[in-house]
Amino acid sequence: MSASSKGGLLRRGYIYFAHLDKLRPVLVLSPDVRNELASDLIAIPCSTHRSIAPTHVHLRRGEGGLTEASVLKCEQITTLYKGDVRRQSLGSALSPTRLYEVERAVLRAIGVPVPLE
């Protein structure tokens, strides 16, 4: 049982299935304290349509529990009602390095000039 499934808390850095246009994986980005207290959370949708963009973060198959190589579309950052998110994470949390990439891609998506590394 992963740490994210204890007590049903949705945790930052983990990938869960959520109901968007269809059931798809999302990365929870909001802080854990917000996830515990608010009725919604901040998330980034995943897609298996892997295009290249400065606001996309590519994930390998198996990363975060994903069954296919995917991309986080950070320009589509959104809030989701917690009732639309399944409580069991797909796997372990993304690495701190990968979360840093996500944070930088989100900044690019909102117009903050962040150089590509």
DSSP file (Angstrom, degrees, kcal/mol; ACC not computed):
  #  RESIDUE AA STRUCTURE BP1 BP2  ACC     N-H-->O    O-->H-N    N-H-->O    O-->H-N    TCO  KAPPA ALPHA  PHI   PSI    X-CA   Y-CA   Z-CA
    1    1 A M              0   0    0      0, 0.0     2,-0.1     0, 0.0     5,-0.0   0.000 360.0 360.0 360.0 127.2    0.0    0.0    0.0
    2    2 A S    >>  -     0   0    0     87,-0.1     3,-1.5     1,-0.1     4,-0.6  -0.371 360.0-112.1 -77.1 159.7    1.5    3.3   -1.0
    3    3 A A  G >4 S+     0   0    0      1,-0.3     3,-0.7     2,-0.2     6,-0.2   0.799 115.3  63.1 -59.7 -28.4    1.6    6.2    1.4
    4    4 A S  G 34 S+     0   0    0      1,-0.2    -1,-0.3    87,-0.2     7,-0.1   0.692  98.0  54.7 -73.5 -17.1   -0.9    8.1   -0.7
    5    5 A S  G X4 S+     0   0    0     -3,-1.5     3,-1.2     3,-0.1     2,-0.4   0.611  78.3 108.2 -93.6 -10.7   -3.6    5.5   -0.2
    6    6 A K  G X< S-     0   0    0     -3,-0.7     3,-1.2    -4,-0.6    -3,-0.0  -0.533 102.1  -8.6 -68.6 120.8   -3.5    5.6    3.6
    7    7 A G  G 3  S-     0   0    0     -2,-0.4    -1,-0.3     1,-0.2    -2,-0.1   0.513 113.3 -85.5  70.7   4.4   -6.7    7.4    4.8
    8    8 A G  G <  S+     0   0    0     -3,-1.2     2,-0.3     1,-0.2    -1,-0.2   0.613  76.0 159.5  75.8  11.9   -7.6    8.3    1.2
    9    9 A L    <   -     0   0    0     -3,-1.2     2,-0.5    -6,-0.2    -1,-0.2  -0.532  38.0-136.7 -72.1 129.4   -5.5   11.5    1.2
   10   10 A L        -     0   0    0     -2,-0.3     2,-0.3    25,-0.2    25,-0.1  -0.770  29.6-154.7 -85.6 125.5   -4.6   12.7   -2.2
   11   11 A R    >   -     0   0    0     -2,-0.5     3,-1.6     1,-0.1    17,-0.3  -0.801  17.2-104.3-117.0 146.3   -1.0   13.7   -2.2
   12   12 A R  T 3  S+     0   0    0     -2,-0.3    17,-0.2     1,-0.2     3,-0.1  -0.328 104.6  25.1 -58.9 136.6    1.3   16.1   -4.1
   13   13 A G  T 3  S+     0   0    0     15,-3.1    81,-2.9     1,-0.3     2,-0.3   0.345  97.3 109.8  91.5  -6.9    3.5   14.4   -6.6
   14   14 A Y    <   -     0   0    0     -3,-1.6    14,-2.4    14,-0.2     2,-0.4  -0.712  62.9-130.3-101.9 154.1    1.4   11.3   -7.1
   15   15 A I  E     +A   27   0A   0     49,-0.4    75,-3.0    77,-0.3    76,-0.5  -0.886  30.5 172.1-106.0 133.9   -0.6   10.3  -10.2
   16   16 A Y  E     -A   26   0A   0     10,-2.4    10,-2.8    -2,-0.4     2,-0.4  -0.880  36.5-104.0-131.6 160.6   -4.2    9.3   -9.8
   17   17 A F  E     +A   25   0A   0     71,-0.5    69,-2.8    -2,-0.3     2,-0.3  -0.743  44.3 177.3 -84.1 139.8   -7.1    8.6  -12.2
   18   18 A A  E     -AB  24  85A   0      6,-2.5     6,-2.5    -2,-0.4     2,-0.8  -0.972  35.2-109.7-141.1 154.8   -9.6   11.4  -12.5
   19   19 A H  E     +A   23   0A   0     65,-2.4     4,-0.2    -2,-0.3     2,-0.1  -0.783  57.9 135.4 -87.3 108.8  -12.8   12.0  -14.5
   20   20 A L  S    S-     0   0    0      2,-2.1     3,-0.1    -2,-0.8    -1,-0.1   0.169  88.5 -30.5-115.2-122.2  -12.0   14.8  -17.0
   21   21 A D  S    S-     0   0    0      1,-0.2     2,-0.3    -2,-0.1    -2,-0.1   0.785 141.3 -13.9 -66.9 -26.0  -13.2   14.5  -20.7
   22   22 A K  S    S-     0   0    0     -4,-0.2    -2,-2.1     2,-0.0     2,-0.5  -0.905 103.2 -62.1-156.7 176.4  -12.7   10.8  -19.9
   23   23 A L  E    S+A   19   0A   0     -2,-0.3    -4,-0.2    -4,-0.2    -6,-0.1  -0.584  73.2 152.2 -70.2 118.8  -11.0    8.8  -17.1
   24   24 A R  E     -A   18   0A   0     -6,-2.5    -6,-2.5    -2,-0.5     2,-0.1  -0.972  47.4 -91.1-146.7 158.9   -7.3    9.8  -17.4
   25   25 A P  E     -A   17   0A   0      0, 0.0    21,-2.6     0, 0.0     2,-0.3  -0.444  40.2-174.2 -71.3 144.4   -4.3   10.1  -15.2
   26   26 A V  E     -AC  16  45A   0    -10,-2.8   -10,-2.4    19,-0.2     2,-0.5  -0.988  22.2-131.0-135.3 147.6   -3.5   13.4  -13.5
   27   27 A L  E     -AC  15  44A   0     17,-2.8    17,-2.1    -2,-0.3     2,-0.5  -0.870  22.5-134.1 -94.8 126.3   -0.6   14.6  -11.4
   28   28 A V  E     + C   0  43A   0    -14,-2.4   -15,-3.1    -2,-0.5    15,-0.2  -0.717  32.1 167.9 -80.2 124.5   -1.6   16.2   -8.1
   29   29 A L        +     0   0    0     13,-2.8    14,-0.2    -2,-0.5    -1,-0.2   0.617  39.9 101.6-111.5 -21.1    0.4   19.4   -7.8
   30   30 A S  S    S-     0   0    0     12,-1.6   -18,-0.1     1,-0.1   -17,-0.0  -0.306  84.2 -92.0 -67.1 152.1   -1.3   21.2   -4.9
   31   31 A P     >  -     0   0    0      0, 0.0     4,-2.4     0, 0.0     3,-0.5  -0.271  32.0-117.0 -64.0 149.8    0.3   21.1   -1.5
   32   32 A D  H  > S+     0   0    0      1,-0.2     4,-2.0     2,-0.2     5,-0.2   0.854 113.6  57.0 -57.6 -38.1   -0.8   18.3    0.9
   33   33 A V  H  > S+     0   0    0      1,-0.2     4,-1.6     2,-0.2    -1,-0.2   0.898 110.1  45.3 -63.0 -38.3   -2.2   20.7    3.5
   34   34 A R  H  > S+     0   0    0     -3,-0.5     4,-3.0     1,-0.2    -2,-0.2   0.904 110.1  54.7 -67.8 -41.3   -4.5   22.2    0.8
   35   35 A N  H  < S+     0   0    0     -4,-2.4   -25,-0.2     1,-0.2    -2,-0.2   0.836 110.5  47.0 -62.0 -31.6   -5.4   18.7   -0.4
   36   36 A E  H  < S+     0   0    0     -4,-2.0    -1,-0.2    -5,-0.2    -2,-0.2   0.864 122.1  32.3 -76.4 -36.1   -6.5   17.8    3.1
   37   37 A L  H  < S+     0   0    0     -4,-1.6    -2,-0.2    -5,-0.2    -3,-0.2   0.784 105.4  71.3 -97.1 -30.0   -8.6   20.9    3.8
   38   38 A A  S  < S-     0   0    0     -4,-3.0    44,-0.0     2,-0.2     0, 0.0  -0.420  72.9-131.0 -89.8 163.3  -10.1   22.0    0.5
   39   39 A S  S    S+     0   0    0     -2,-0.1    43,-2.4    42,-0.0    44,-0.4   0.524  92.6  38.7 -87.6  -6.8  -12.9   20.3   -1.5
   40   40 A D  E     - D   0  81A   0     41,-0.3     2,-0.3    -6,-0.2    41,-0.2  -0.797  69.4-151.0-131.9 176.1  -10.8   20.5   -4.7
   41   41 A L  E     - D   0  80A   0     39,-2.1    39,-2.5    -2,-0.3     2,-0.5  -0.949  23.3-108.9-144.7 165.4   -7.2   20.1   -5.7
   42   42 A I  E     + D   0  79A   0     -2,-0.3   -13,-2.8    37,-0.2   -12,-1.6  -0.851  46.4 167.4 -99.3 128.7   -4.8   21.4   -8.4
   43   43 A A  E     -CD  28  78A   0     35,-3.0    35,-2.6    -2,-0.5   -15,-0.2  -0.935  32.0-140.6-142.6 161.0   -3.8   18.8  -11.0
   44   44 A I  E     -C   27   0A   0    -17,-2.1   -17,-2.8    -2,-0.3    33,-0.1  -0.992  28.6-126.9-123.2 124.9   -2.1   18.4  -14.4
   45   45 A P  E     -C   26   0A   0      0, 0.0    28,-2.2     0, 0.0     2,-0.3  -0.384  16.9-140.6 -73.0 148.9   -3.6   16.0  -16.9
   46   46 A C  E     -E   72   0B   0    -21,-2.6     2,-0.3    26,-0.2    26,-0.2  -0.771  17.5-173.4-102.4 151.1   -1.5   13.3  -18.6
   47   47 A S  E     -E   71   0B   0     24,-2.0    24,-2.7    -2,-0.3   -23,-0.0  -0.989  29.4-145.8-141.0 150.6   -1.8   12.2  -22.2
   48   48 A T  S    S+     0   0    0     -2,-0.3     2,-1.4    22,-0.2    21,-0.1   0.489  81.0  96.7 -91.1  -4.7   -0.2    9.4  -24.2
   49   49 A H  S    S-     0   0    0     22,-0.1     2,-1.3     1,-0.0    -1,-0.1  -0.710  70.6-158.2 -82.9  92.8   -0.1   11.8  -27.2
   50   50 A R        +     0   0    0     -2,-1.4     2,-0.2    19,-0.1    -2,-0.1  -0.604  23.1 162.0 -87.0  92.0    3.5   12.8  -26.7
   51   51 A S        -     0   0    0     -2,-1.3     2,-0.5     2,-0.0    -2,-0.0  -0.671  38.8-113.1-101.4 163.9    4.1   16.1  -28.4
   52   52 A I        +     0   0    0     -2,-0.2     5,-0.0    19,-0.0    19,-0.0  -0.859  49.8 140.5-102.5 127.3    7.0   18.4  -27.7
   53   53 A A    >   -     0   0    0     -2,-0.5     3,-1.8     3,-0.1    -2,-0.0  -0.970  60.2-112.7-156.9 154.2    6.4   21.8  -26.1
   54   54 A P  T 3  S+     0   0    0      0, 0.0    54,-0.2     0, 0.0    55,-0.1   0.652 118.7  53.1 -66.8 -12.5    8.1   23.9  -23.5
   55   55 A T  T 3  S+     0   0    0     53,-0.1    19,-1.9    54,-0.1     2,-0.4   0.293  93.5  91.8-102.8   8.4    5.1   23.3  -21.2
   56   56 A H  E <   -F   73   0B   0     -3,-1.8     2,-0.5    17,-0.2    17,-0.2  -0.842  55.8-161.6-106.2 141.0    5.2   19.5  -21.5
   57   57 A V  E     -F   72   0B   0     15,-1.8    15,-3.0    -2,-0.4     2,-0.3  -0.983  17.2-140.7-120.9 119.8    7.0   17.1  -19.2
   58   58 A H  E     -F   71   0B   0     -2,-0.5     2,-0.4    13,-0.2    13,-0.2  -0.609  14.7-163.5 -84.6 137.0    7.6   13.7  -20.6
   59   59 A L  E     -F   70   0B   0     11,-3.2    11,-2.0    -2,-0.3     2,-0.1  -0.952  15.1-128.0-120.2 138.6    7.3   10.6  -18.3
   60   60 A R    >   -     0   0    0     -2,-0.4     3,-1.8     9,-0.2     6,-0.2  -0.423  41.5 -84.2 -77.9 157.0    8.6    7.1  -19.0
   61   61 A R  T 3  S+     0   0    0      1,-0.2     6,-0.2     6,-0.1     8,-0.1  -0.420 120.1  24.7 -57.4 133.8    6.5    4.0  -18.8
   62   62 A G  T >  S+     0   0    0      4,-2.7     3,-1.9     1,-0.3     2,-0.3   0.043  87.5 128.2  95.5 -24.9    6.4    3.0  -15.1
   63   63 A E  G X  S-     0   0    0     -3,-1.8     3,-1.6     1,-0.3    -1,-0.3  -0.492  89.6  -3.0 -67.5 126.3    7.1    6.4  -13.8
   64   64 A G  G 3  S-     0   0    0     -2,-0.3   -49,-0.4    29,-0.3    27,-0.3   0.587 131.9 -64.2  67.7   8.9    4.5    7.3  -11.2
   65   65 A G  G <  S+     0   0    0     -3,-1.9    -1,-0.3     1,-0.3    -2,-0.2   0.518  89.5 156.1  91.9   6.4    2.8    4.0  -12.0
   66   66 A L    <   -     0   0    0     -3,-1.6    -4,-2.7    -6,-0.2    -1,-0.3  -0.423  37.8-151.4 -68.6 140.0    1.9    4.9  -15.6
   67   67 A T  S    S+     0   0    0     -6,-0.2     2,-0.3    -2,-0.1    -1,-0.1   0.602  79.8  33.9 -86.8 -12.4    1.5    1.9  -17.9
   68   68 A E  S    S-     0   0    0     -8,-0.1    -6,-0.2    -5,-0.1     2,-0.1  -0.965  97.0 -90.4-137.4 154.1    2.6    3.9  -21.0
   69   69 A A        +     0   0    0     -2,-0.3     2,-0.3    -8,-0.1    -9,-0.2  -0.440  60.6 172.9 -58.4 138.2    5.0    6.7  -21.7
   70   70 A S  E     - F   0  59B   0    -11,-2.0   -11,-3.2    -2,-0.1     2,-0.4  -0.836  29.8-126.8-143.8 175.1    3.1    9.9  -21.3
   71   71 A V  E     -EF  47  58B   0    -24,-2.7   -24,-2.0    -2,-0.3     2,-0.6  -0.997  14.8-136.4-131.8 138.1    3.3   13.6  -21.2
   72   72 A L  E     -EF  46  57B   0    -15,-3.0   -15,-1.8    -2,-0.4     2,-1.3  -0.848  17.1-148.2 -89.7 121.9    2.1   16.1  -18.5
   73   73 A K  E >   - F   0  56B   0    -28,-2.2     3,-2.3    -2,-0.6   -17,-0.2  -0.699  18.5-179.3 -94.3  86.5    0.4   19.0  -20.3
   74   74 A C  G >  S+     0   0    0    -19,-1.9     3,-1.2    -2,-1.3    -1,-0.2   0.687  75.1  66.7 -67.2 -19.2    1.3   21.7  -17.8
   75   75 A E  G 3  S+     0   0    0    -20,-0.3    -1,-0.3     1,-0.2   -19,-0.1   0.615  96.4  59.2 -73.2 -10.7   -0.5   24.4  -19.8
   76   76 A Q  G <  S+     0   0    0     -3,-2.3    -1,-0.2   -31,-0.1    -2,-0.2   0.080  73.6 152.8-103.4  22.3   -3.7   22.5  -18.9
   77   77 A I    <   +     0   0    0     -3,-1.2     2,-0.3   -33,-0.1   -33,-0.2  -0.233  20.8 163.4 -51.9 140.0   -3.3   22.9  -15.2
   78   78 A T  E     -D   43   0A   0    -35,-2.6   -35,-3.0     2,-0.0     2,-0.4  -0.931  40.0-107.5-152.5 169.1   -6.7   22.8  -13.5
   79   79 A T  E     -D   42   0A   0     -2,-0.3     2,-0.4   -37,-0.2   -37,-0.2  -0.891  32.6-165.5-104.5 143.9   -8.7   22.4  -10.3
   80   80 A L  E     -D   41   0A   0    -39,-2.5   -39,-2.1    -2,-0.4     2,-0.3  -0.984  26.5-114.4-128.8 139.1  -10.6   19.2   -9.8
   81   81 A Y  E >   -D   40   0A   0     -2,-0.4     3,-2.5   -41,-0.2   -41,-0.3  -0.548  30.8-127.9 -64.5 131.8  -13.3   18.4   -7.3
   82   82 A K  G >  S+     0   0    0    -43,-2.4     3,-1.6     1,-0.3    -1,-0.1   0.772 106.3  67.3 -59.5 -25.7  -11.8   15.7   -5.1
   83   83 A G  G 3  S+     0   0    0    -44,-0.4    -1,-0.3     1,-0.3     4,-0.1   0.682  94.9  57.9 -67.0 -16.6  -14.9   13.5   -5.7
   84   84 A D  G <  S+     0   0    0     -3,-2.5   -65,-2.4     2,-0.1     2,-0.5   0.391  95.0  80.4 -91.2   2.5  -13.8   13.2   -9.3
   85   85 A V  B <  S-B   18   0A   0     -3,-1.6   -67,-0.2   -67,-0.2     2,-0.1  -0.935  81.3-124.9-115.8 128.6  -10.4   11.7   -8.4
   86   86 A R        -     0   0    0    -69,-2.8   -69,-0.1    -2,-0.5    -2,-0.1  -0.465  18.8-134.8 -67.7 142.5   -9.9    8.1   -7.5
   87   87 A R  S    S+     0   0    0     -2,-0.1     2,-0.6   -71,-0.1    -1,-0.1   0.642  80.5  82.5 -78.6 -16.3   -8.2    7.7   -4.0
   88   88 A Q  S    S-     0   0    0    -71,-0.1   -71,-0.5   -78,-0.1    -2,-0.1  -0.798  76.0-135.3 -94.8 122.9   -5.7    5.1   -5.0
   89   89 A S        -     0   0    0     -2,-0.6   -73,-0.2   -73,-0.1   -87,-0.1  -0.321  14.8-125.1 -69.8 158.9   -2.5    6.4   -6.6
   90   90 A L  S    S-     0   0    0    -75,-3.0     2,-0.2   -26,-0.2    -1,-0.1   0.766  77.1 -48.1 -74.4 -25.3   -1.2    4.6   -9.7
   91   91 A G  S    S-     0   0    0    -76,-0.5   -87,-0.2   -27,-0.3   -76,-0.1  -0.835  90.1 -20.6-174.8-149.5    2.3    4.1   -8.0
   92   92 A S  S    S-     0   0    0     -2,-0.2   -77,-0.3     1,-0.2    -1,-0.1  -0.281  74.7 -83.5 -79.2 168.0    5.0    5.9   -6.2
   93   93 A A        -     0   0    0    -79,-0.1   -29,-0.3     1,-0.1   -79,-0.2  -0.295  48.5 -99.9 -67.2 153.3    5.5    9.7   -6.2
   94   94 A L        -     0   0    0    -81,-2.9    -1,-0.1     1,-0.1   -31,-0.0  -0.375  49.8 -93.5 -66.2 155.2    7.4   11.3   -9.0
   95   95 A S     >  -     0   0    0      1,-0.1     4,-2.5    -3,-0.1     5,-0.2  -0.285  29.6-113.1 -68.1 155.9   11.0   12.2   -8.1
   96   96 A P  H  > S+     0   0    0      0, 0.0     4,-2.0     0, 0.0     5,-0.1   0.864 119.4  55.1 -56.8 -35.8   11.9   15.6   -6.8
   97   97 A T  H  > S+     0   0    0      2,-0.2     4,-1.7     1,-0.2     5,-0.1   0.915 108.6  46.5 -63.9 -42.8   13.8   16.3  -10.0
   98   98 A R  H  > S+     0   0    0      2,-0.2     4,-2.0     1,-0.2    -1,-0.2   0.901 110.8  52.3 -67.9 -40.2   10.7   15.5  -12.1
   99   99 A L  H  X S+     0   0    0     -4,-2.5     4,-2.7     1,-0.2    -1,-0.2   0.875 106.4  54.5 -62.9 -35.9    8.5   17.7   -9.9
  100  100 A Y  H  X S+     0   0    0     -4,-2.0     4,-2.2     2,-0.2    -1,-0.2   0.907 106.8  51.0 -62.1 -42.0   11.0   20.5  -10.4
  101  101 A E  H  X S+     0   0    0     -4,-1.7     4,-2.1     2,-0.2    -2,-0.2   0.906 110.6  49.6 -60.0 -41.9   10.6   20.1  -14.2
  102  102 A V  H  X S+     0   0    0     -4,-2.0     4,-2.4     2,-0.2    -2,-0.2   0.933 108.9  51.3 -63.3 -47.1    6.8   20.2  -13.8
  103  103 A E  H  X S+     0   0    0     -4,-2.7     4,-2.0     1,-0.2    -1,-0.2   0.904 111.4  47.9 -58.1 -42.4    7.0   23.4  -11.7
  104  104 A R  H  X S+     0   0    0     -4,-2.2     4,-2.1     1,-0.2    -1,-0.2   0.878 110.6  51.3 -66.6 -38.5    9.2   25.1  -14.3
  105  105 A A  H  X S+     0   0    0     -4,-2.1     4,-2.0     2,-0.2    -2,-0.2   0.873 108.4  51.8 -67.4 -36.5    6.8   24.0  -17.1
  106  106 A V  H  X S+     0   0    0     -4,-2.4     4,-1.4     2,-0.2    -2,-0.2   0.919 108.1  51.8 -64.4 -43.3    3.8   25.5  -15.2
  107  107 A L  H  <>S+     0   0    0     -4,-2.0     5,-2.5     1,-0.2     3,-0.4   0.918 109.5  49.6 -59.6 -42.6    5.7   28.8  -14.8
  108  108 A R  H ><5S+     0   0    0     -4,-2.1     3,-1.6     1,-0.2    -1,-0.2   0.899 106.1  57.7 -60.4 -39.5    6.3   28.8  -18.6
  109  109 A A  H 3<5S+     0   0    0     -4,-2.0    -1,-0.2     1,-0.3    -2,-0.2   0.795 107.7  46.4 -63.8 -28.9    2.6   28.1  -19.1
  110  110 A I  T 3<5S-     0   0    0     -4,-1.4    -1,-0.3    -3,-0.4    -2,-0.2   0.286 126.0 -98.3 -99.6  11.2    1.6   31.3  -17.2
  111  111 A G  T < 5S+     0   0    0     -3,-1.6    -3,-0.2     1,-0.3    -2,-0.1   0.530  73.0 143.5  93.0   6.9    4.2   33.4  -19.0
  112  112 A V      < -     0   0    0     -5,-2.5     2,-1.0    -6,-0.2    -1,-0.3  -0.695  58.1-117.9 -78.8 126.0    7.1   33.5  -16.5
  113  113 A P        +     0   0    0      0, 0.0    -5,-0.1     0, 0.0    -1,-0.1  -0.507  46.1 166.3 -71.0 102.6   10.3   33.5  -18.6
  114  114 A V        -     0   0    0     -2,-1.0    -3,-0.0   -10,-0.1    -2,-0.0  -0.971  32.0-129.3-118.6 117.3   12.0   30.2  -17.5
  115  115 A P        -     0   0    0      0, 0.0     2,-0.2     0, 0.0    -7,-0.1  -0.311  24.5-110.3 -66.5 149.3   14.9   29.1  -19.7
  116  116 A L              0   0    0      1,-0.1     0, 0.0   -12,-0.0     0, 0.0  -0.541 360.0 360.0 -73.9 143.6   14.9   25.5  -20.9
  117  117 A E              0   0    0     -2,-0.2    -1,-0.1     0, 0.0     0, 0.0   0.413 360.0 360.0-101.9 360.0   17.6   23.4  -19.3
